[in-house]
Amino acid sequence: MKKMLQITIYVLALSVVFQACSSDSDSSTDSSDNGGSNDMMAPTTYEYYDADGNSTVVYSGQVVRNLIITDIKGLVSSDPSLLVGMYENTETNQARTITSGTASFPTAQSTYGDISSSNLNGKIATTGDGYGIDDCTVPGYGMEPDALVRAWMDAASSGPYSSDGIDIGQMLQKSLMGLVSYYQGTSKYLGLVLEQDNTGPDGDNYYTKREHYWDESFGYFGASADYLNRTDTEIKSTVYNDSDGDGSIDFLSENCTGLSINAAKRDDGSSDMYDFTGTIMGAYLEGRHLISSGGSDTEVATQRTIIVNAWEKLLAANAIHYINDTVGDIDEGAWTGSETAVCTTDNELCQDYTKHWSEMRGFAVGLHYNRYKLISDADLASVYTLMGAAPVWIGDEGADVIQFKADLLSARDILQAAYGFDADVVANW
């Protein structure tokens, strides 16, 4: 019941405390809507209705974007010719079967187009779009996000690894989580939510514009509606859940994608000290309840702060996790001393090394794109410099992998200090 205890604290005290007990415990509870009234308790599932019983929640565009980000990784190896169409979610791509699928259940939607025609290229961070990030150039790469993503896709036509040994699939997926989902969820939709009208339905829709902005941010987090009713272990092992018992999975409400899954993974390895799942989902539930039941701007802003700070810490925790994995690969005794980027073609150790480095660097990319970020620009610049723009290969002329290992550990130290993470948790994430 630990998740429910935390939700009660949010509702009654609007707590801004991030550290909490682990969410990896049973917490099945009743779901109730707030009906647009001043009910004291927020619902425990992401379901909201108007006075006539109409659902006021819509975020199908966010769902399809997160599914595309999830599925785009596999195309790098299986059919890179489809990457651009996937990124742009063209009409041809909309007719394609969703790759994620489910092992045990049929799904309510079978193609990307069954969910939405929304694309990634129209939502990727762009300098000048006015969402609080003055310069969206990707640090370390000197390119606008769209141009960089397309360059990686073009490189994939020659194989799943770039010429300097980047795992393109991992880099694309993790970077897009930050450049699209995280950026849109924090800087745009939560950044502008309080500027939106909340006096009545937006046009012919059942929701107000403010409610919709909040929902769209939630959609980018990727959690299922019943996220709090599942344990971290359950979410990690099976991302979907037939919560209504109808024998099929609705991608719009019964499936987890993207960072919501990573939240459960990091919770599960944090020795009960951090609760990303409960913290983020609890604040989304409470904030939406406040918007729909007459809460003040100050109260809503409090929940926004909880979310944007916890999302940032989650990205940092994932970068730390893969720093640890990359350092572990460097410590591996199987290196011969001759490995260069070309060893990714047939060497499992090299493939593990670049996989972990690319996941580390991809997650770190996103840290730049939150207008509310906690880490200083100077510290973040140091982290990017220490990580580099590609893995260091022991066989390259002048390469010093031992120094690179020390650099990565220094980057980890900066992230630990910036976010106040516990040292033991950081070492074991």
C-alpha positions as CSV (number, residue, x, y, z in Angstrom):
1,M,0.0,0.0,0.0
2,K,3.0,2.3,-0.1
3,K,1.9,4.0,-3.4
4,M,-1.5,4.8,-1.9
5,L,0.1,6.2,1.2
6,Q,2.2,8.5,-1.0
7,I,-0.9,9.6,-3.0
8,T,-2.7,10.4,0.2
9,I,0.2,12.6,1.3
10,Y,0.0,14.4,-2.1
11,V,-3.7,15.0,-1.9
12,L,-3.8,16.2,1.7
13,A,-0.6,18.1,2.0
14,L,0.6,18.8,-1.6
15,S,4.0,17.4,-0.6
16,V,7.0,18.4,-2.7
17,V,9.2,15.7,-1.2
18,F,10.8,13.6,-3.9
19,Q,12.4,10.9,-1.9
20,A,9.9,8.2,-0.8
21,C,9.6,4.6,0.0
22,S,9.7,2.1,-2.8
23,S,6.6,1.7,-5.0
24,D,7.4,-2.0,-5.6
25,S,4.5,-3.3,-3.5
26,D,0.9,-4.3,-4.0
27,S,-1.4,-1.3,-4.1
28,S,-4.6,-2.3,-5.9
29,T,-7.3,0.3,-5.1
30,D,-10.7,1.4,-6.2
31,S,-10.8,3.9,-9.1
32,S,-13.1,6.9,-8.8
33,D,-13.5,10.0,-11.0
34,N,-13.7,13.5,-9.7
35,G,-16.6,14.4,-12.0
36,G,-15.5,18.0,-12.2
37,S,-16.5,18.5,-8.6
38,N,-14.6,19.5,-5.5
39,D,-14.1,16.0,-4.2
40,M,-11.2,15.8,-1.7
41,M,-9.6,12.7,-3.2
42,A,-8.0,12.5,-6.7
43,P,-8.6,9.3,-8.6
44,T,-6.0,6.6,-8.4
45,T,-6.3,5.8,-12.2
46,Y,-5.9,8.5,-14.9
47,E,-9.6,8.7,-15.6
48,Y,-11.6,12.0,-15.5
49,Y,-15.2,12.7,-16.6
50,D,-17.5,15.6,-16.9
51,A,-20.8,16.0,-15.1
52,D,-22.5,14.0,-17.9
53,G,-20.1,11.1,-17.6
54,N,-18.1,11.9,-20.7
55,S,-14.4,11.2,-20.6
56,T,-12.4,14.4,-20.7
57,V,-9.0,12.7,-21.3
58,V,-7.5,12.5,-24.8
59,Y,-3.8,12.0,-25.6
60,S,-3.7,9.6,-28.6
61,G,-1.0,11.6,-30.4
62,Q,1.3,11.2,-27.5
63,V,0.6,7.4,-27.4
64,V,1.5,6.9,-31.0
65,R,4.7,9.0,-30.7
66,N,5.9,6.9,-27.8
67,L,5.1,3.7,-29.6
68,I,7.0,4.9,-32.6
69,I,10.0,5.9,-30.4
70,T,9.9,2.4,-28.9
71,D,9.6,0.6,-32.2
72,I,12.0,2.7,-34.2
73,K,15.0,1.1,-32.6
74,G,14.3,-2.3,-34.1
75,L,14.1,-0.9,-37.6
76,V,17.7,0.2,-37.5
77,S,18.7,-3.5,-37.8
78,S,15.6,-5.0,-39.5
79,D,14.8,-2.4,-42.2
80,P,16.5,1.0,-42.0
81,S,14.7,2.1,-45.2
82,L,11.5,2.5,-43.1
83,L,13.1,4.8,-40.5
84,V,12.2,8.2,-42.1
85,G,8.7,7.1,-42.8
86,M,8.4,5.9,-39.2
87,Y,9.8,9.2,-37.9
88,E,7.4,11.2,-40.1
89,N,4.5,8.7,-39.6
90,T,3.6,8.9,-43.2
91,E,0.4,7.4,-44.6
92,T,2.3,4.3,-45.5
93,N,3.7,4.0,-42.0
94,Q,0.2,4.5,-40.5
95,A,-0.9,1.3,-42.3
96,R,2.0,-0.7,-40.8
97,T,1.3,-3.1,-37.9
98,I,2.5,-1.8,-34.5
99,T,5.8,-3.6,-33.8
100,S,5.5,-3.5,-30.0
101,G,2.4,-5.8,-30.0
102,T,1.6,-8.0,-27.0
103,A,2.6,-11.6,-26.5
104,S,-0.6,-12.8,-24.7
105,F,-3.4,-10.5,-25.7
106,P,-5.0,-9.2,-28.9
107,T,-5.0,-5.4,-29.1
108,A,-7.7,-2.8,-29.7
109,Q,-5.5,-1.1,-32.3
110,S,-3.4,-3.0,-34.8
111,T,-1.7,-0.2,-36.9
112,Y,-0.1,3.1,-36.0
113,G,-2.9,4.8,-37.9
114,D,-5.5,3.2,-35.8
115,I,-4.2,5.4,-32.9
116,S,-3.2,8.6,-34.6
117,S,-1.5,10.2,-37.6
118,S,0.7,12.3,-35.3
119,N,4.5,12.3,-36.1
120,L,7.8,12.9,-34.3
121,N,9.4,15.3,-36.8
122,G,6.7,17.9,-36.0
123,K,7.3,17.8,-32.3
124,I,11.0,17.4,-32.0
125,A,12.8,20.3,-30.1
126,T,13.6,23.1,-32.4
127,T,15.5,26.4,-31.8
128,G,13.0,29.3,-31.9
129,D,9.9,27.4,-31.1
130,G,9.3,29.4,-27.9
131,Y,9.1,26.7,-25.3
132,G,11.8,28.0,-23.0
133,I,15.0,26.5,-24.5
134,D,16.9,29.3,-26.3
135,D,19.2,27.0,-28.2
136,C,18.1,23.5,-29.1
137,T,21.3,22.5,-30.8
138,V,22.2,19.1,-29.4
139,P,25.2,19.6,-27.1
140,G,28.3,17.7,-28.3
141,Y,27.0,17.3,-31.9
142,G,26.5,20.8,-33.1
143,M,23.3,20.1,-35.0
144,E,19.6,20.8,-34.6
145,P,17.7,17.7,-33.3
146,D,15.9,17.0,-36.5
147,A,19.0,17.2,-38.6
148,L,20.9,15.0,-36.2
149,V,18.2,12.3,-36.0
150,R,18.0,12.2,-39.8
151,A,21.8,11.9,-40.0
152,W,21.7,8.9,-37.7
153,M,19.0,7.4,-39.8
154,D,21.0,7.9,-43.0
155,A,24.0,6.3,-41.3
156,A,21.9,3.3,-40.5
157,S,21.6,2.5,-44.2
158,S,25.2,1.3,-43.9
159,G,24.6,-0.8,-40.8
160,P,23.3,-0.6,-37.2
161,Y,26.6,1.0,-36.0
162,S,28.0,4.4,-37.1
163,S,31.5,4.7,-38.4
164,D,32.7,5.9,-34.9
165,G,31.0,3.0,-33.2
166,I,27.7,4.4,-32.0
167,D,24.8,1.9,-31.6
168,I,22.3,3.9,-33.8
169,G,19.2,2.1,-32.6
170,Q,19.8,2.8,-29.0
171,M,21.0,6.3,-29.7
172,L,17.9,7.1,-31.7
173,Q,15.4,5.7,-29.2
174,K,16.9,7.2,-26.1
175,S,17.6,10.6,-27.6
176,L,14.1,10.8,-29.0
177,M,12.7,10.2,-25.5
178,G,14.4,13.4,-24.5
179,L,14.1,15.4,-27.7
180,V,10.4,14.7,-28.2
181,S,8.6,13.2,-25.2
182,Y,10.5,14.8,-22.3
183,Y,10.9,18.2,-24.1
184,Q,7.2,18.4,-25.0
185,G,6.0,17.0,-21.7
186,T,8.0,19.4,-19.6
187,S,8.9,22.5,-21.5
188,K,5.8,22.9,-23.8
189,Y,2.7,21.4,-22.2
190,L,3.6,21.9,-18.5
191,G,5.4,25.1,-19.3
192,L,2.3,26.6,-20.9
193,V,-0.5,24.8,-19.0
194,L,-1.3,27.7,-16.7
195,E,-1.8,30.0,-19.6
196,Q,-4.6,27.9,-21.0
197,D,-8.3,28.6,-20.5
198,N,-10.1,26.5,-17.9
199,T,-13.5,28.1,-17.8
200,G,-15.3,25.6,-20.1
201,P,-15.0,23.0,-22.8
202,D,-12.6,23.8,-25.7
203,G,-14.8,24.0,-28.7
204,D,-16.7,20.8,-29.3
205,N,-14.5,18.8,-27.0
206,Y,-15.4,17.6,-23.5
207,Y,-12.2,18.9,-22.0
208,T,-11.0,22.4,-21.2
209,K,-7.8,23.6,-22.9
210,R,-6.0,23.5,-19.6
211,E,-7.1,19.9,-18.9
212,H,-6.0,18.9,-22.3
213,Y,-2.5,20.4,-22.0
214,W,-2.0,18.5,-18.7
215,D,-3.2,15.3,-20.3
216,E,-0.9,15.7,-23.3
217,S,2.0,16.1,-20.9
218,F,0.9,13.0,-19.1
219,G,0.6,11.1,-22.4
220,Y,4.3,11.8,-23.1
221,F,5.3,10.2,-19.8
222,G,3.9,7.0,-21.2
223,A,2.2,5.5,-18.2
224,S,-1.0,3.3,-18.4
225,A,-4.1,4.7,-16.7
226,D,-3.7,2.1,-13.9
227,Y,0.0,2.7,-13.4
228,L,-0.2,3.1,-9.7
229,N,-2.1,-0.1,-9.2
230,R,0.9,-2.2,-10.5
231,T,4.2,-2.9,-8.9
232,D,7.5,-1.9,-10.4
233,T,8.3,-5.6,-11.0
234,E,5.0,-6.0,-12.8
235,I,5.6,-3.0,-15.1
236,K,9.2,-4.1,-15.8
237,S,8.2,-7.7,-16.7
238,T,4.9,-6.9,-18.7
239,V,4.4,-3.4,-19.8
240,Y,0.7,-4.0,-20.7
241,N,-2.2,-5.0,-18.4
242,D,-5.8,-5.9,-19.3
243,S,-7.1,-3.7,-16.6
244,D,-10.8,-3.8,-17.7
245,G,-10.7,-7.5,-18.3
246,D,-12.1,-7.4,-21.8
247,G,-9.5,-9.8,-23.2
248,S,-7.6,-7.2,-25.3
249,I,-5.1,-4.4,-24.7
250,D,-6.0,-0.8,-25.5
251,F,-2.8,1.0,-26.3
252,L,-4.5,4.3,-25.3
253,S,-4.9,3.3,-21.6
254,E,-3.5,-0.2,-20.8
255,N,0.1,-0.1,-22.0
256,C,3.2,1.6,-20.7
257,T,5.9,3.1,-23.0
258,G,9.1,5.1,-22.8
259,L,10.2,6.8,-19.6
260,S,7.3,5.3,-17.5
261,I,9.0,1.9,-17.9
262,N,12.4,3.3,-17.1
263,A,10.9,4.8,-13.9
264,A,9.9,1.3,-12.7
265,K,13.4,0.0,-13.6
266,R,15.2,2.6,-11.6
267,D,12.8,2.3,-8.6
268,D,13.5,-1.4,-8.5
269,G,17.2,-0.8,-8.1
270,S,17.1,2.1,-5.7
271,S,17.0,0.3,-2.3
272,D,13.6,1.8,-1.4
273,M,15.1,5.3,-1.4
274,Y,13.4,6.7,-4.6
275,D,10.0,6.3,-6.0
276,F,9.9,7.8,-9.5
277,T,6.7,5.9,-10.5
278,G,4.7,7.1,-7.4
279,T,6.1,10.6,-7.4
280,I,5.4,11.4,-11.1
281,M,2.1,9.6,-11.4
282,G,0.9,10.9,-8.1
283,A,1.5,14.5,-9.1
284,Y,-0.1,14.0,-12.5
285,L,-3.2,12.6,-10.8
286,E,-3.4,15.3,-8.2
287,G,-2.6,18.1,-10.7
288,R,-5.3,17.0,-13.1
289,H,-7.8,16.7,-10.2
290,L,-7.0,20.2,-9.1
291,I,-7.5,21.6,-12.6
292,S,-10.9,19.9,-12.9
293,S,-12.1,20.8,-9.5
294,G,-11.2,24.4,-9.1
295,G,-7.7,24.2,-7.6
296,S,-5.6,27.4,-7.6
297,D,-2.8,28.1,-10.1
298,T,-0.4,27.9,-7.1
299,E,-1.6,24.4,-6.3
300,V,-1.4,23.2,-9.8
301,A,2.1,24.7,-10.2
302,T,3.2,22.8,-7.1
303,Q,2.3,19.5,-8.8
304,R,4.0,20.7,-12.0
305,T,7.2,21.3,-10.1
306,I,7.1,17.8,-8.6
307,I,6.7,16.3,-12.1
308,V,9.4,18.3,-14.0
309,N,11.9,17.8,-11.3
310,A,11.3,14.1,-10.9
311,W,11.3,13.6,-14.7
312,E,14.7,15.3,-14.8
313,K,16.1,13.1,-12.0
314,L,14.7,10.1,-13.8
315,L,16.7,10.9,-17.0
316,A,19.8,11.5,-14.8
317,A,19.3,8.2,-13.0
318,N,19.1,6.4,-16.3
319,A,22.3,8.1,-17.6
320,I,24.0,7.0,-14.3
321,H,22.8,3.4,-14.7
322,Y,24.4,3.2,-18.1
323,I,27.5,5.0,-17.0
324,N,27.9,2.1,-14.6
325,D,27.3,-0.5,-17.3
326,T,29.8,1.2,-19.6
327,V,32.4,1.4,-16.9
328,G,31.8,-2.3,-16.2
329,D,32.4,-3.1,-19.9
330,I,35.7,-1.2,-19.8
331,D,36.7,-3.4,-16.8
332,E,35.9,-6.5,-18.8
333,G,39.1,-8.6,-19.1
334,A,38.4,-9.8,-22.6
335,W,39.7,-6.7,-24.4
336,T,42.7,-7.5,-26.6
337,G,43.9,-3.9,-27.0
338,S,43.2,-3.7,-30.7
339,E,39.5,-3.0,-30.7
340,T,38.3,-0.1,-32.9
341,A,34.8,0.9,-34.0
342,V,34.8,-1.8,-36.6
343,C,34.7,-4.5,-33.9
344,T,31.0,-3.8,-33.5
345,T,30.4,-5.9,-36.6
346,D,31.1,-9.3,-34.9
347,N,32.4,-8.8,-31.3
348,E,29.8,-9.2,-28.5
349,L,32.0,-7.3,-26.0
350,C,32.2,-4.3,-28.4
351,Q,28.5,-4.5,-29.1
352,D,27.7,-4.4,-25.4
353,Y,30.1,-1.6,-24.8
354,T,28.6,0.6,-27.5
355,K,25.1,-0.3,-26.6
356,H,25.6,0.8,-23.0
357,W,27.5,4.0,-24.0
358,S,24.8,4.9,-26.5
359,E,22.0,4.4,-24.0
360,M,24.0,6.5,-21.5
361,R,24.6,9.3,-24.0
362,G,21.1,9.2,-25.4
363,F,19.5,9.6,-22.0
364,A,21.9,12.4,-21.2
365,V,20.9,14.2,-24.4
366,G,17.5,15.0,-22.9
367,L,18.7,16.8,-19.8
368,H,19.2,19.9,-21.9
369,Y,15.5,20.2,-22.9
370,N,13.7,20.9,-19.7
371,R,13.1,24.6,-19.2
372,Y,12.9,24.0,-15.4
373,K,16.0,21.9,-15.2
374,L,17.8,21.7,-11.8
375,I,21.3,21.0,-13.1
376,S,23.4,24.1,-14.0
377,D,24.4,24.8,-17.5
378,A,28.1,24.5,-16.5
379,D,27.7,21.1,-14.8
380,L,25.7,19.8,-17.7
381,A,28.3,21.0,-20.2
382,S,31.0,19.2,-18.2
383,V,28.9,16.0,-18.2
384,Y,28.6,16.1,-22.0
385,T,32.3,16.8,-22.4
386,L,33.3,13.9,-20.1
387,M,30.9,11.5,-21.9
388,G,32.1,12.5,-25.4
389,A,30.2,12.2,-28.6
390,A,31.2,8.6,-29.4
391,P,32.7,5.7,-27.4
392,V,36.5,5.7,-26.9
393,W,38.0,2.6,-28.5
394,I,41.1,1.0,-27.0
395,G,42.6,0.3,-30.4
396,D,42.4,3.8,-31.7
397,E,45.6,5.7,-32.0
398,G,46.2,7.7,-28.9
399,A,43.1,6.4,-27.1
400,D,43.2,6.2,-23.4
401,V,40.3,4.0,-22.2
402,I,41.4,4.1,-18.6
403,Q,41.2,7.9,-18.7
404,F,37.8,7.6,-20.3
405,K,36.6,5.4,-17.5
406,A,37.7,8.0,-15.0
407,D,35.9,10.7,-17.1
408,L,32.7,8.7,-17.0
409,L,33.0,8.3,-13.2
410,S,33.6,12.0,-12.9
411,A,30.4,12.6,-15.0
412,R,28.6,10.4,-12.6
413,D,29.9,12.4,-9.6
414,I,28.6,15.6,-11.1
415,L,25.1,14.1,-11.7
416,Q,25.1,12.7,-8.2
417,A,25.9,16.0,-6.6
418,A,23.6,18.0,-8.9
419,Y,20.6,15.9,-7.9
420,G,21.6,15.0,-4.4
421,F,21.4,11.3,-5.1
422,D,22.5,8.8,-2.4
423,A,26.0,7.6,-3.2
424,D,25.3,3.9,-2.6
425,V,22.2,4.0,-4.8
426,V,24.2,5.7,-7.5
427,A,27.0,3.1,-7.4
428,N,24.5,0.3,-7.8
429,W,21.9,1.7,-10.2
